[in-house]
Amino acid sequence: MTSLLTGAPGTGKTTLALWLAHEIGLPVLVARVDAMMSSFLGTTSRNIGQVFAFANRFRCVLLLDELDSLAKVRDDPNEVGEIKRVVNALLQNMDARSGITLGITNHPQLLDPAVWRRFAVQIEVPLPTHEARELIVRRTLAPLDIPNAVIVLIAAVLEGSAGSEVRSISTLFKKRSVMNAQSVPAVEVLREIATLNSGRLSAEVKAILKRDDAELARWIRKTLGGRINLVELGGLFDKSKSTVGRWLDEQD
């Protein structure tokens, strides 16, 4: 059996591969691409052969991470002839493989078409939905007693983020919530995280969190609708129901 997992970085492809191996009850042999690659002529192909030979001696799942580094399109004008020999070696070893092989790549467009055909199952791992992001946030923040409105808000501002980034930002929120000696509004904690970790957040998220309280409250209300009432919304800013009601020009 062969299966190729594709998708953006951080979507959980490796985690999914390890879970699949666990479900079928087999150990995993992770083939490190950086360890197989060599600048010496023919050495990379020989390393590939050795990895497959080792995997074939045991009942295991062979996991080829960053497959695009080994299986690039052979007619790429920017590549030297050695890459063709590497891809041919990979194809030959895959054809001779008797066990389960899983390939992972962030760049499926770089793979040689012949490599695509060697994988009977091809799975694209998508970015998490809002519901999935909520679940990641909830599990990451446990066992802290965090209001549901905060969990929903973090999931909302991280729309379009990979699961690994949702977990990372949630972990930062958890740490800062524990470290703050005094109670700090959830919105201010998120703004602090956005300021100190600007490279890990999208421009859209940073722009949203830079809005003033009233404008941000209106965005939250519009985005989350009936999932958050005025009392919960006020709790995000440490403001009263009447205050956020005036911001929104409404009463709950």
C-alpha positions in Angstrom: 0.0 0.0 0.0 1.2 3.5 -0.8 -0.3 6.8 0.2 0.7 10.4 -0.5 -0.3 13.2 2.0 -0.2 16.7 0.6 -1.1 20.1 2.1 0.2 23.3 3.5 2.8 23.3 6.2 1.5 22.7 9.7 -1.8 21.0 8.6 -0.9 17.8 10.4 0.3 15.5 7.6 3.0 13.9 9.7 0.7 13.6 12.7 -1.9 11.9 10.4 0.8 9.5 9.1 1.8 8.5 12.6 -1.8 8.1 13.6 -2.4 5.8 10.6 0.6 3.7 11.6 -0.7 3.5 15.2 -4.1 2.4 14.0 -2.8 -0.5 12.0 -0.4 -1.4 14.8 2.9 -1.1 12.9 6.1 0.8 13.9 7.2 3.7 11.8 10.5 4.1 10.0 11.0 7.8 9.3 13.3 8.4 6.4 15.2 11.7 6.9 15.6 13.3 3.5 18.5 15.5 4.8 20.4 12.3 5.9 19.9 10.6 2.5 20.9 13.6 0.4 24.6 13.8 -0.6 26.7 16.0 -2.8 28.7 13.0 -4.0 27.7 11.5 -7.3 25.6 8.4 -6.8 25.6 8.5 -3.0 22.0 9.7 -2.6 20.7 6.9 -4.8 22.6 4.4 -2.8 21.3 5.8 0.4 17.7 5.5 -0.9 18.4 1.9 -1.7 19.7 1.2 1.8 16.7 2.8 3.5 14.2 0.7 1.4 16.3 -2.4 1.9 16.2 -1.9 5.7 12.4 -1.2 5.7 11.8 -4.3 3.6 13.4 -6.5 6.3 10.7 -5.6 8.8 6.9 -5.2 9.0 6.8 -1.4 9.3 5.5 1.8 7.8 8.1 3.6 5.8 7.5 7.4 6.1 9.1 9.6 3.4 8.9 13.1 4.7 9.6 16.1 2.5 9.3 13.8 -0.5 9.6 16.7 -3.0 13.3 17.0 -2.1 13.9 13.6 -3.6 11.2 13.3 -6.2 11.4 16.5 -8.2 10.3 16.7 -11.8 13.1 15.2 -13.9 12.8 17.7 -16.8 13.3 20.7 -14.5 15.9 22.8 -16.3 17.2 24.1 -13.0 18.2 20.7 -11.9 21.4 18.7 -12.8 21.4 15.2 -14.2 21.9 13.7 -10.7 18.3 14.4 -9.8 17.2 12.1 -12.6 19.2 9.3 -11.2 17.8 10.0 -7.8 14.2 9.9 -9.0 14.8 6.7 -11.0 16.3 5.1 -7.9 13.3 6.1 -5.8 10.9 4.8 -8.4 12.7 1.4 -8.7 12.7 1.0 -4.9 9.1 1.9 -4.6 8.2 -0.6 -7.2 10.1 -3.3 -5.3 8.6 -2.3 -1.9 6.4 -4.9 -0.3 5.2 -3.0 2.8 3.3 0.2 3.5 4.9 3.5 2.3 3.6 6.9 3.1 4.9 10.1 1.4 4.5 13.6 2.7 5.1 16.8 0.8 4.2 20.5 1.1 4.9 21.1 -2.6 3.0 18.5 -4.6 3.5 20.6 -7.8 7.2 19.8 -7.6 6.8 16.0 -7.7 7.6 14.0 -10.9 4.4 12.7 -12.5 5.8 9.1 -12.3 6.1 9.5 -8.5 2.5 10.6 -8.3 1.5 7.4 -10.1 3.3 5.2 -7.6 0.9 6.3 -4.8 -2.4 4.4 -4.9 -4.0 6.8 -2.5 -3.5 10.6 -2.6 -4.9 12.6 0.3 -4.9 16.4 0.6 -4.9 17.5 4.2 -6.8 20.8 4.4 -6.6 23.8 6.7 -8.8 23.3 9.8 -12.4 24.5 9.8 -13.6 26.9 12.5 -15.0 23.9 14.4 -11.6 22.1 14.2 -9.8 25.2 15.3 -12.1 25.5 18.3 -11.3 21.9 19.2 -7.5 22.6 19.0 -7.8 25.7 21.1 -10.0 24.0 23.7 -7.6 21.0 24.0 -4.5 23.2 24.1 -5.9 25.5 26.8 -7.0 22.6 29.1 -7.0 22.3 32.0 -7.4 26.1 32.5 -10.9 27.3 33.0 -11.2 29.5 30.0 -14.6 31.0 29.0 -16.1 29.6 25.9 -16.2 33.1 24.3 -12.4 33.3 24.5 -12.0 29.9 22.8 -14.4 30.9 20.0 -12.7 34.3 19.6 -9.2 32.7 19.2 -10.5 30.3 16.7 -12.2 33.1 14.7 -9.1 35.4 14.5 -7.0 32.5 13.4 -9.1 31.7 10.3 -6.9 30.5 7.5 -4.2 29.3 9.9 -2.7 25.8 10.0 -3.4 23.6 12.9 0.1 23.9 14.2 -0.2 27.7 14.3 -3.5 27.5 16.1 -1.9 25.3 18.7 1.2 27.6 19.0 -0.9 30.8 19.5 -3.2 28.9 22.0 -0.1 27.8 23.9 1.2 31.4 24.1 -2.2 32.5 25.3 -2.2 29.8 28.0 1.3 30.8 29.2 0.5 34.5 29.4 -2.8 33.8 31.2 -0.9 31.9 33.8 2.0 34.3 34.1 -0.1 37.5 34.5 -0.3 38.3 38.2 -3.5 40.3 37.7 -6.5 39.5 35.5 -5.9 40.8 32.0 -8.8 41.0 29.4 -8.5 38.3 26.8 -8.4 40.8 24.0 -5.4 42.5 25.6 -3.6 39.1 25.9 -4.2 38.5 22.2 -3.0 41.9 21.3 0.2 41.4 23.3 0.8 38.0 21.5 0.2 39.7 18.1 2.8 42.4 19.0 5.5 40.0 20.2 4.9 37.3 17.6 4.0 39.3 14.5 5.8 36.9 12.1 3.5 34.1 13.2 0.2 35.8 12.5 -1.3 36.8 9.2 -1.6 40.5 8.3 -5.4 40.1 8.5 -5.3 38.9 12.1 -2.9 41.7 13.1 -5.1 44.3 11.5 -8.1 43.0 13.3 -6.5 43.1 16.7 -5.1 46.6 16.1 -8.7 48.0 15.9 -9.9 50.0 18.8 -12.2 48.2 21.3 -15.5 49.4 19.9 -14.5 48.5 16.3 -13.1 45.1 17.4 -16.3 44.4 19.4 -18.4 45.1 16.3 -16.2 42.8 14.2 -16.5 40.0 16.8 -20.3 40.5 17.0 -20.6 40.4 13.2 -18.3 37.3 12.9 -19.6 35.2 15.7 -23.2 36.4 15.7 -25.5 34.6 18.1 -22.6 32.5 19.5 -21.7 35.3 21.9 -24.0 37.5 23.9 -23.3 41.0 25.2 -22.2 39.8 28.7 -19.7 37.4 27.1 -18.6 40.0 24.7 -18.0 42.5 27.5 -16.0 39.9 29.4 -13.5 39.8 26.5 -12.8 43.5 27.1 -13.5 43.5 30.9 -16.3 45.9 30.2 -19.9 45.9 31.3 -22.8 44.7 29.2 -24.1 48.3 28.9 -20.7 49.5 27.6 -20.5 47.1 24.8 -24.2 47.6 24.1 -23.4 51.3 23.5 -20.5 50.3 21.2 -22.8 48.1 19.2 -25.9 50.4 19.6 -27.9 47.4 20.7 -29.2 45.7 23.7 -29.1 41.9 24.3 
